[in-house]
């Protein structure tokens, strides 16, 4: 155990920062729904389903009426 204490101690700031960043990503991953990031209505009503694309315009398809 003495070896572990002496070899981790100089790197504690890096380890602590990595843990904080990982916790932040975990919180954002669970709080923000991924569906919101991929889909938006782009000014259309709720009867439209739009999918955003990284390098082009969004594609919108009107949902069928049942």
MOFEN-V990243 format. One record per residue. D_CENTER is the distance of its C-alpha to the mean C-alpha in Angstrom with 2 decimals. Layout:
BEGIN
d_center: <D_CENTER:D_CENTER>
END
This chain:
BEGIN
d_center: <37.66:39.21:37.71:34.14:34.79:36.24:33.67:30.47:31.87:31.71:28.02:26.92:25.13:22.99:22.23:21.51:19.15:17.22:17.05:15.87:13.02:12.02:12.43:10.34:7.23:8.47:9.09:5.93:4.55:7.99:8.73:6.61:7.73:6.36:10.01:10.03:8.03:10.51:13.57:15.69:19.42:20.41:23.48:24.68:25.48:23.92:26.06:24.06:20.95:19.24:16.81:15.51:16.21:15.26:18.93:20.85:21.45:19.74:21.68:22.93:24.98:27.07:26.88:30.26:32.39:33.51>
END
